[in-house]
Amino acid sequence: MNCFYFCFFIIIFNLAFTVNSTEYSSIGQPSILFDFEKNLVYQGDVITDMSSCTKAGLTSCITFNGNVITVTENLLLDKPKPIRIKIDDDSEVLSLPILQHVKILGTRFEGYFLTVKNSINDKKNVIFYTKKRGVISFSLNGTLYWSTTHCGLFSQKKCKGK
């Protein structure tokens, strides 16, 4: 029994003090923590590997559990144009750069939606990205997650509070 409490403490300590991590919350689902030092994703009591994906047209991209979270290069331009990028045999990202104004938990954001489609399991995930603060929210399998910190995944280095 003592090992249980010790192991539990070590896991919580590890999660709480991971410096290079970003966490997202949801209603009714465990939070998702992206740990870039260990290349792991923690969701409740499930730990999965995370890997980066590189493809022309993508500035940043990670995959885990068959999911993709990415930002396309066209969103960093002054006048972005729509693009569609095939990430692998099963997934593609569609970026229609129409500036949107979205309110999340009382805070107003200006950014872009990206859609990632997976043909194998017919998944369609949506990502909301702002140029300054990065990925503010995303959906996985119909569940919405939002950043618990001021700066989300793939935010600019000058974003404060990261």
Secondary structure, DSSP 8 states (H G I E B T S, - for coil): -HHHHHHHHHHHHHHHT-SSEEEEE-SSS--EEEETTTTEEEETTEEEE-EE---TTEEEEEEETTEEEEEEGGGGSSS---EEEE-SSSEEEEE----EEEEETTEEEEEEEEEEEETTTTEEEEEEEETTTEEEEEEETTEEEEESSSS-BT--TT-TT-
